[in-house]
Amino acid sequence: MKIAVATENKQASAHFGHCEGFTVYEVNEGKVVNKSFTPNPGHRPGFLPVFLKELEINVIIAGGMGASAQQLFNENGIEVVVGAEGVSDDLVEKYIKGELKSTDSFCQH
């Protein structure tokens, strides 16, 4: 499984599309086995869900995200967790333990 966190200064970004980049965690048997950072290639409507699908991402975690982006992720088979706040590493650990829940926080930007 691959989990991406929309990241800004090692924290979950409040504005998914305008984040600094994506911290990507590869998880195997409930443990992070690899971590990398992919810079945001730029915000263009509809682009990032496809970009992250090509990176084989299964879950995207962000602070806030627009309704259309959430829908596009769902259409691409990527689980969306929004309303996340805090350090990316901690959020992924919470997700793995089943302790991180989406608030369906919509970004209006």
CNS distance restraints for C-alpha pairs under 8 A (distance, minus, plus):
assign (resid   1 and name CA) (resid  26 and name CA) 5.87 0.50 0.50
assign (resid   1 and name CA) (resid  27 and name CA) 5.23 0.50 0.50
assign (resid   1 and name CA) (resid  28 and name CA) 6.64 0.50 0.50
assign (resid   1 and name CA) (resid  57 and name CA) 7.39 0.50 0.50
assign (resid   1 and name CA) (resid  58 and name CA) 6.15 0.50 0.50
assign (resid   2 and name CA) (resid  24 and name CA) 6.69 0.50 0.50
assign (resid   2 and name CA) (resid  25 and name CA) 5.59 0.50 0.50
assign (resid   2 and name CA) (resid  26 and name CA) 4.59 0.50 0.50
assign (resid   2 and name CA) (resid  27 and name CA) 6.09 0.50 0.50
assign (resid   2 and name CA) (resid  56 and name CA) 6.81 0.50 0.50
assign (resid   2 and name CA) (resid  57 and name CA) 4.88 0.50 0.50
assign (resid   2 and name CA) (resid  58 and name CA) 5.35 0.50 0.50
assign (resid   2 and name CA) (resid  59 and name CA) 6.66 0.50 0.50
assign (resid   3 and name CA) (resid  24 and name CA) 5.68 0.50 0.50
assign (resid   3 and name CA) (resid  25 and name CA) 5.13 0.50 0.50
assign (resid   3 and name CA) (resid  26 and name CA) 6.53 0.50 0.50
assign (resid   3 and name CA) (resid  27 and name CA) 7.56 0.50 0.50
assign (resid   3 and name CA) (resid  57 and name CA) 5.86 0.50 0.50
assign (resid   3 and name CA) (resid  58 and name CA) 5.93 0.50 0.50
assign (resid   3 and name CA) (resid  59 and name CA) 4.74 0.50 0.50
assign (resid   3 and name CA) (resid  60 and name CA) 5.96 0.50 0.50
assign (resid   3 and name CA) (resid  61 and name CA) 7.52 0.50 0.50
assign (resid   3 and name CA) (resid  92 and name CA) 7.49 0.50 0.50
assign (resid   4 and name CA) (resid  22 and name CA) 5.78 0.50 0.50
assign (resid   4 and name CA) (resid  23 and name CA) 5.53 0.50 0.50
assign (resid   4 and name CA) (resid  24 and name CA) 4.40 0.50 0.50
assign (resid   4 and name CA) (resid  25 and name CA) 6.28 0.50 0.50
assign (resid   4 and name CA) (resid  57 and name CA) 6.50 0.50 0.50
assign (resid   4 and name CA) (resid  58 and name CA) 7.97 0.50 0.50
assign (resid   4 and name CA) (resid  59 and name CA) 6.20 0.50 0.50
assign (resid   4 and name CA) (resid  60 and name CA) 4.87 0.50 0.50
assign (resid   4 and name CA) (resid  61 and name CA) 6.20 0.50 0.50
assign (resid   5 and name CA) (resid  12 and name CA) 6.38 0.50 0.50
assign (resid   5 and name CA) (resid  22 and name CA) 5.37 0.50 0.50
assign (resid   5 and name CA) (resid  23 and name CA) 5.22 0.50 0.50
assign (resid   5 and name CA) (resid  24 and name CA) 6.53 0.50 0.50
assign (resid   5 and name CA) (resid  60 and name CA) 5.80 0.50 0.50
assign (resid   5 and name CA) (resid  61 and name CA) 4.66 0.50 0.50
assign (resid   5 and name CA) (resid  62 and name CA) 5.97 0.50 0.50
assign (resid   5 and name CA) (resid  88 and name CA) 6.29 0.50 0.50
assign (resid   5 and name CA) (resid  92 and name CA) 7.98 0.50 0.50
assign (resid   6 and name CA) (resid  12 and name CA) 5.70 0.50 0.50
assign (resid   6 and name CA) (resid  13 and name CA) 5.49 0.50 0.50
assign (resid   6 and name CA) (resid  16 and name CA) 5.72 0.50 0.50
assign (resid   6 and name CA) (resid  19 and name CA) 5.91 0.50 0.50
assign (resid   6 and name CA) (resid  20 and name CA) 7.62 0.50 0.50
assign (resid   6 and name CA) (resid  21 and name CA) 6.03 0.50 0.50
assign (resid   6 and name CA) (resid  22 and name CA) 4.73 0.50 0.50
assign (resid   6 and name CA) (resid  23 and name CA) 6.70 0.50 0.50
assign (resid   6 and name CA) (resid  60 and name CA) 7.36 0.50 0.50
assign (resid   6 and name CA) (resid  61 and name CA) 6.28 0.50 0.50
assign (resid   6 and name CA) (resid  62 and name CA) 5.20 0.50 0.50
assign (resid   6 and name CA) (resid  63 and name CA) 7.85 0.50 0.50
assign (resid   7 and name CA) (resid  11 and name CA) 5.43 0.50 0.50
assign (resid   7 and name CA) (resid  12 and name CA) 4.79 0.50 0.50
assign (resid   7 and name CA) (resid  13 and name CA) 4.96 0.50 0.50
assign (resid   7 and name CA) (resid  19 and name CA) 5.75 0.50 0.50
assign (resid   7 and name CA) (resid  20 and name CA) 5.94 0.50 0.50
assign (resid   7 and name CA) (resid  21 and name CA) 5.48 0.50 0.50
assign (resid   7 and name CA) (resid  22 and name CA) 5.44 0.50 0.50
assign (resid   7 and name CA) (resid  23 and name CA) 6.29 0.50 0.50
assign (resid   7 and name CA) (resid  62 and name CA) 7.73 0.50 0.50
assign (resid   7 and name CA) (resid  88 and name CA) 6.98 0.50 0.50
assign (resid   8 and name CA) (resid  12 and name CA) 6.17 0.50 0.50
assign (resid   8 and name CA) (resid  13 and name CA) 5.10 0.50 0.50
assign (resid   8 and name CA) (resid  19 and name CA) 5.68 0.50 0.50
assign (resid   8 and name CA) (resid  20 and name CA) 5.18 0.50 0.50
assign (resid   8 and name CA) (resid  21 and name CA) 7.02 0.50 0.50
assign (resid   9 and name CA) (resid  20 and name CA) 7.71 0.50 0.50
assign (resid  10 and name CA) (resid  87 and name CA) 5.81 0.50 0.50
assign (resid  10 and name CA) (resid  88 and name CA) 5.86 0.50 0.50
assign (resid  11 and name CA) (resid  85 and name CA) 7.23 0.50 0.50
assign (resid  11 and name CA) (resid  86 and name CA) 5.30 0.50 0.50
assign (resid  11 and name CA) (resid  87 and name CA) 4.28 0.50 0.50
assign (resid  11 and name CA) (resid  88 and name CA) 5.19 0.50 0.50
assign (resid  12 and name CA) (resid  61 and name CA) 7.51 0.50 0.50
assign (resid  12 and name CA) (resid  62 and name CA) 5.61 0.50 0.50
assign (resid  12 and name CA) (resid  63 and name CA) 5.78 0.50 0.50
assign (resid  12 and name CA) (resid  84 and name CA) 6.45 0.50 0.50
assign (resid  12 and name CA) (resid  85 and name CA) 5.69 0.50 0.50
assign (resid  12 and name CA) (resid  86 and name CA) 5.83 0.50 0.50
assign (resid  12 and name CA) (resid  87 and name CA) 6.29 0.50 0.50
assign (resid  12 and name CA) (resid  88 and name CA) 5.67 0.50 0.50
assign (resid  13 and name CA) (resid  19 and name CA) 5.70 0.50 0.50
assign (resid  13 and name CA) (resid  62 and name CA) 5.92 0.50 0.50
assign (resid  13 and name CA) (resid  63 and name CA) 5.36 0.50 0.50
assign (resid  13 and name CA) (resid  64 and name CA) 7.44 0.50 0.50
assign (resid  13 and name CA) (resid  85 and name CA) 7.88 0.50 0.50
assign (resid  14 and name CA) (resid  19 and name CA) 7.93 0.50 0.50
assign (resid  14 and name CA) (resid  62 and name CA) 6.67 0.50 0.50
assign (resid  14 and name CA) (resid  63 and name CA) 4.12 0.50 0.50
assign (resid  14 and name CA) (resid  64 and name CA) 4.99 0.50 0.50
assign (resid  14 and name CA) (resid  65 and name CA) 7.95 0.50 0.50
assign (resid  14 and name CA) (resid  85 and name CA) 7.86 0.50 0.50
assign (resid  15 and name CA) (resid  19 and name CA) 6.21 0.50 0.50
assign (resid  15 and name CA) (resid  62 and name CA) 7.55 0.50 0.50
assign (resid  15 and name CA) (resid  63 and name CA) 6.43 0.50 0.50
assign (resid  15 and name CA) (resid  64 and name CA) 5.25 0.50 0.50
assign (resid  15 and name CA) (resid  65 and name CA) 6.30 0.50 0.50
assign (resid  15 and name CA) (resid 107 and name CA) 6.96 0.50 0.50
assign (resid  15 and name CA) (resid 109 and name CA) 7.96 0.50 0.50
assign (resid  16 and name CA) (resid  62 and name CA) 5.85 0.50 0.50
assign (resid  16 and name CA) (resid  63 and name CA) 6.83 0.50 0.50
assign (resid  16 and name CA) (resid  64 and name CA) 5.93 0.50 0.50
assign (resid  16 and name CA) (resid  65 and name CA) 5.40 0.50 0.50
assign (resid  17 and name CA) (resid  42 and name CA) 7.75 0.50 0.50
assign (resid  17 and name CA) (resid  43 and name CA) 5.40 0.50 0.50
assign (resid  17 and name CA) (resid  48 and name CA) 7.58 0.50 0.50
assign (resid  17 and name CA) (resid  65 and name CA) 7.39 0.50 0.50
assign (resid  18 and name CA) (resid  40 and name CA) 7.78 0.50 0.50
assign (resid  18 and name CA) (resid  42 and name CA) 7.58 0.50 0.50
assign (resid  18 and name CA) (resid  43 and name CA) 6.37 0.50 0.50
assign (resid  19 and name CA) (resid  40 and name CA) 6.66 0.50 0.50
assign (resid  20 and name CA) (resid  39 and name CA) 6.24 0.50 0.50
assign (resid  20 and name CA) (resid  40 and name CA) 5.77 0.50 0.50
assign (resid  21 and name CA) (resid  37 and name CA) 6.88 0.50 0.50
assign (resid  21 and name CA) (resid  38 and name CA) 5.56 0.50 0.50
assign (resid  21 and name CA) (resid  39 and name CA) 4.04 0.50 0.50
assign (resid  21 and name CA) (resid  40 and name CA) 4.15 0.50 0.50
assign (resid  21 and name CA) (resid  41 and name CA) 7.91 0.50 0.50
assign (resid  22 and name CA) (resid  37 and name CA) 5.68 0.50 0.50
assign (resid  22 and name CA) (resid  38 and name CA) 5.16 0.50 0.50
assign (resid  22 and name CA) (resid  39 and name CA) 6.26 0.50 0.50
assign (resid  22 and name CA) (resid  40 and name CA) 6.66 0.50 0.50
assign (resid  23 and name CA) (resid  35 and name CA) 6.96 0.50 0.50
assign (resid  23 and name CA) (resid  36 and name CA) 5.77 0.50 0.50
assign (resid  23 and name CA) (resid  37 and name CA) 4.47 0.50 0.50
assign (resid  23 and name CA) (resid  38 and name CA) 6.41 0.50 0.50
assign (resid  23 and name CA) (resid  88 and name CA) 7.47 0.50 0.50
assign (resid  24 and name CA) (resid  35 and name CA) 5.59 0.50 0.50
assign (resid  24 and name CA) (resid  36 and name CA) 5.24 0.50 0.50
assign (resid  24 and name CA) (resid  37 and name CA) 5.98 0.50 0.50
assign (resid  24 and name CA) (resid  38 and name CA) 7.35 0.50 0.50
assign (resid  25 and name CA) (resid  32 and name CA) 6.27 0.50 0.50
assign (resid  25 and name CA) (resid  33 and name CA) 7.51 0.50 0.50
assign (resid  25 and name CA) (resid  34 and name CA) 5.78 0.50 0.50
assign (resid  25 and name CA) (resid  35 and name CA) 4.58 0.50 0.50
assign (resid  25 and name CA) (resid  36 and name CA) 6.72 0.50 0.50
assign (resid  25 and name CA) (resid  92 and name CA) 7.84 0.50 0.50
assign (resid  26 and name CA) (resid  32 and name CA) 5.70 0.50 0.50
assign (resid  26 and name CA) (resid  33 and name CA) 5.66 0.50 0.50
assign (resid  26 and name CA) (resid  34 and name CA) 5.07 0.50 0.50
assign (resid  26 and name CA) (resid  35 and name CA) 6.37 0.50 0.50
assign (resid  27 and name CA) (resid  31 and name CA) 5.31 0.50 0.50
assign (resid  27 and name CA) (resid  32 and name CA) 4.42 0.50 0.50
assign (resid  27 and name CA) (resid  33 and name CA) 5.68 0.50 0.50
assign (resid  27 and name CA) (resid  34 and name CA) 7.30 0.50 0.50
assign (resid  28 and name CA) (resid  32 and name CA) 6.48 0.50 0.50
assign (resid  28 and name CA) (resid  33 and name CA) 6.46 0.50 0.50
assign (resid  30 and name CA) (resid  96 and name CA) 6.13 0.50 0.50
assign (resid  30 and name CA) (resid  97 and name CA) 7.93 0.50 0.50
assign (resid  31 and name CA) (resid  96 and name CA) 7.81 0.50 0.50
assign (resid  43 and name CA) (resid  47 and name CA) 7.26 0.50 0.50
assign (resid  43 and name CA) (resid  48 and name CA) 7.15 0.50 0.50
assign (resid  44 and name CA) (resid  48 and name CA) 7.34 0.50 0.50
assign (resid  45 and name CA) (resid  69 and name CA) 7.99 0.50 0.50
assign (resid  46 and name CA) (resid  50 and name CA) 7.22 0.50 0.50
assign (resid  46 and name CA) (resid  69 and name CA) 6.74 0.50 0.50
assign (resid  46 and name CA) (resid  72 and name CA) 7.04 0.50 0.50
assign (resid  47 and name CA) (resid  51 and name CA) 6.13 0.50 0.50
assign (resid  48 and name CA) (resid  52 and name CA) 6.01 0.50 0.50
assign (resid  49 and name CA) (resid  53 and name CA) 6.14 0.50 0.50
assign (resid  49 and name CA) (resid  69 and name CA) 7.04 0.50 0.50
assign (resid  49 and name CA) (resid  72 and name CA) 6.22 0.50 0.50
assign (resid  49 and name CA) (resid  73 and name CA) 5.29 0.50 0.50
assign (resid  49 and name CA) (resid  76 and name CA) 7.17 0.50 0.50
assign (resid  50 and name CA) (resid  54 and name CA) 6.24 0.50 0.50
assign (resid  50 and name CA) (resid  73 and name CA) 7.96 0.50 0.50
assign (resid  50 and name CA) (resid  76 and name CA) 7.33 0.50 0.50
assign (resid  51 and name CA) (resid  55 and name CA) 6.64 0.50 0.50
assign (resid  52 and name CA) (resid  56 and name CA) 6.51 0.50 0.50
assign (resid  52 and name CA) (resid  57 and name CA) 5.64 0.50 0.50
assign (resid  53 and name CA) (resid  57 and name CA) 5.44 0.50 0.50
assign (resid  53 and name CA) (resid  58 and name CA) 7.69 0.50 0.50
assign (resid  53 and name CA) (resid  76 and name CA) 6.80 0.50 0.50
assign (resid  53 and name CA) (resid  78 and name CA) 7.43 0.50 0.50
assign (resid  57 and name CA) (resid  78 and name CA) 6.83 0.50 0.50
assign (resid  58 and name CA) (resid  77 and name CA) 7.25 0.50 0.50
assign (resid  58 and name CA) (resid  78 and name CA) 4.89 0.50 0.50
assign (resid  58 and name CA) (resid  79 and name CA) 6.26 0.50 0.50
assign (resid  59 and name CA) (resid  78 and name CA) 5.32 0.50 0.50
assign (resid  59 and name CA) (resid  79 and name CA) 4.60 0.50 0.50
assign (resid  59 and name CA) (resid  80 and name CA) 5.97 0.50 0.50
assign (resid  59 and name CA) (resid  81 and name CA) 7.43 0.50 0.50
assign (resid  60 and name CA) (resid  78 and name CA) 6.93 0.50 0.50
assign (resid  60 and name CA) (resid  79 and name CA) 6.26 0.50 0.50
assign (resid  60 and name CA) (resid  80 and name CA) 5.14 0.50 0.50
assign (resid  60 and name CA) (resid  81 and name CA) 6.16 0.50 0.50
assign (resid  61 and name CA) (resid  80 and name CA) 6.23 0.50 0.50
assign (resid  61 and name CA) (resid  81 and name CA) 4.73 0.50 0.50
assign (resid  61 and name CA) (resid  82 and name CA) 5.85 0.50 0.50
assign (resid  61 and name CA) (resid  84 and name CA) 6.82 0.50 0.50
assign (resid  62 and name CA) (resid  81 and name CA) 6.41 0.50 0.50
assign (resid  62 and name CA) (resid  82 and name CA) 4.91 0.50 0.50
assign (resid  62 and name CA) (resid  83 and name CA) 6.53 0.50 0.50
assign (resid  62 and name CA) (resid  84 and name CA) 5.66 0.50 0.50
assign (resid  62 and name CA) (resid  85 and name CA) 7.94 0.50 0.50
assign (resid  63 and name CA) (resid  82 and name CA) 5.21 0.50 0.50
assign (resid  63 and name CA) (resid  83 and name CA) 4.47 0.50 0.50
assign (resid  63 and name CA) (resid  84 and name CA) 4.57 0.50 0.50
assign (resid  63 and name CA) (resid  85 and name CA) 5.99 0.50 0.50
assign (resid  63 and name CA) (resid 105 and name CA) 7.52 0.50 0.50
assign (resid  64 and name CA) (resid  82 and name CA) 5.63 0.50 0.50
assign (resid  64 and name CA) (resid  83 and name CA) 5.79 0.50 0.50
assign (resid  64 and name CA) (resid  84 and name CA) 7.77 0.50 0.50
assign (resid  64 and name CA) (resid 105 and name CA) 5.56 0.50 0.50
assign (resid  64 and name CA) (resid 106 and name CA) 5.69 0.50 0.50
assign (resid  64 and name CA) (resid 107 and name CA) 5.02 0.50 0.50
assign (resid  65 and name CA) (resid  69 and name CA) 6.61 0.50 0.50
assign (resid  65 and name CA) (resid  70 and name CA) 6.71 0.50 0.50
assign (resid  65 and name CA) (resid  82 and name CA) 6.83 0.50 0.50
assign (resid  65 and name CA) (resid 105 and name CA) 6.82 0.50 0.50
assign (resid  65 and name CA) (resid 106 and name CA) 5.23 0.50 0.50
assign (resid  65 and name CA) (resid 107 and name CA) 4.67 0.50 0.50
assign (resid  65 and name CA) (resid 108 and name CA) 7.92 0.50 0.50
assign (resid  66 and name CA) (resid  70 and name CA) 6.37 0.50 0.50
assign (resid  66 and name CA) (resid 106 and name CA) 5.07 0.50 0.50
assign (resid  66 and name CA) (resid 107 and name CA) 4.56 0.50 0.50
assign (resid  66 and name CA) (resid 108 and name CA) 6.11 0.50 0.50
assign (resid  66 and name CA) (resid 109 and name CA) 7.36 0.50 0.50
assign (resid  67 and name CA) (resid  71 and name CA) 6.23 0.50 0.50
assign (resid  67 and name CA) (resid 106 and name CA) 5.93 0.50 0.50
assign (resid  67 and name CA) (resid 107 and name CA) 7.40 0.50 0.50
assign (resid  68 and name CA) (resid  72 and name CA) 6.19 0.50 0.50
assign (resid  69 and name CA) (resid  73 and name CA) 6.21 0.50 0.50
assign (resid  70 and name CA) (resid  74 and name CA) 6.27 0.50 0.50
assign (resid  70 and name CA) (resid  80 and name CA) 6.52 0.50 0.50
assign (resid  71 and name CA) (resid  75 and name CA) 6.19 0.50 0.50
assign (resid  72 and name CA) (resid  76 and name CA) 6.24 0.50 0.50
assign (resid  73 and name CA) (resid  77 and name CA) 6.33 0.50 0.50
assign (resid  73 and name CA) (resid  78 and name CA) 5.09 0.50 0.50
assign (resid  73 and name CA) (resid  79 and name CA) 6.92 0.50 0.50
assign (resid  73 and name CA) (resid  80 and name CA) 6.93 0.50 0.50
assign (resid  74 and name CA) (resid  78 and name CA) 5.38 0.50 0.50
assign (resid  74 and name CA) (resid  79 and name CA) 6.28 0.50 0.50
assign (resid  74 and name CA) (resid  80 and name CA) 7.29 0.50 0.50
assign (resid  80 and name CA) (resid 102 and name CA) 7.37 0.50 0.50
assign (resid  81 and name CA) (resid 100 and name CA) 7.96 0.50 0.50
assign (resid  81 and name CA) (resid 101 and name CA) 6.60 0.50 0.50
assign (resid  81 and name CA) (resid 102 and name CA) 4.43 0.50 0.50
assign (resid  81 and name CA) (resid 103 and name CA) 7.44 0.50 0.50
assign (resid  81 and name CA) (resid 104 and name CA) 7.46 0.50 0.50
assign (resid  82 and name CA) (resid 101 and name CA) 7.96 0.50 0.50
assign (resid  82 and name CA) (resid 102 and name CA) 4.93 0.50 0.50
assign (resid  82 and name CA) (resid 103 and name CA) 5.85 0.50 0.50
assign (resid  82 and name CA) (resid 104 and name CA) 5.77 0.50 0.50
assign (resid  82 and name CA) (resid 105 and name CA) 5.65 0.50 0.50
assign (resid  82 and name CA) (resid 106 and name CA) 7.97 0.50 0.50
assign (resid  83 and name CA) (resid 102 and name CA) 6.04 0.50 0.50
assign (resid  83 and name CA) (resid 103 and name CA) 5.20 0.50 0.50
assign (resid  83 and name CA) (resid 104 and name CA) 6.73 0.50 0.50
assign (resid  83 and name CA) (resid 105 and name CA) 5.24 0.50 0.50
assign (resid  84 and name CA) (resid  91 and name CA) 7.37 0.50 0.50
assign (resid  84 and name CA) (resid 100 and name CA) 7.88 0.50 0.50
assign (resid  84 and name CA) (resid 102 and name CA) 7.40 0.50 0.50
assign (resid  85 and name CA) (resid  91 and name CA) 7.81 0.50 0.50
assign (resid  86 and name CA) (resid  90 and name CA) 7.20 0.50 0.50
assign (resid  86 and name CA) (resid  91 and name CA) 6.82 0.50 0.50
assign (resid  87 and name CA) (resid  91 and name CA) 6.34 0.50 0.50
assign (resid  88 and name CA) (resid  92 and name CA) 6.33 0.50 0.50
assign (resid  89 and name CA) (resid  93 and name CA) 6.42 0.50 0.50
assign (resid  90 and name CA) (resid  94 and name CA) 6.24 0.50 0.50
assign (resid  91 and name CA) (resid  95 and name CA) 6.13 0.50 0.50
assign (resid  91 and name CA) (resid 100 and name CA) 7.05 0.50 0.50
assign (resid  92 and name CA) (resid  96 and name CA) 6.15 0.50 0.50
assign (resid  93 and name CA) (resid  97 and name CA) 6.33 0.50 0.50
assign (resid  94 and name CA) (resid  98 and name CA) 6.19 0.50 0.50
assign (resid  94 and name CA) (resid  99 and name CA) 4.88 0.50 0.50
assign (resid  94 and name CA) (resid 100 and name CA) 5.30 0.50 0.50
assign (resid  95 and name CA) (resid  99 and name CA) 5.63 0.50 0.50
assign (resid  95 and name CA) (resid 100 and name CA) 4.73 0.50 0.50
assign (resid  95 and name CA) (resid 101 and name CA) 7.68 0.50 0.50
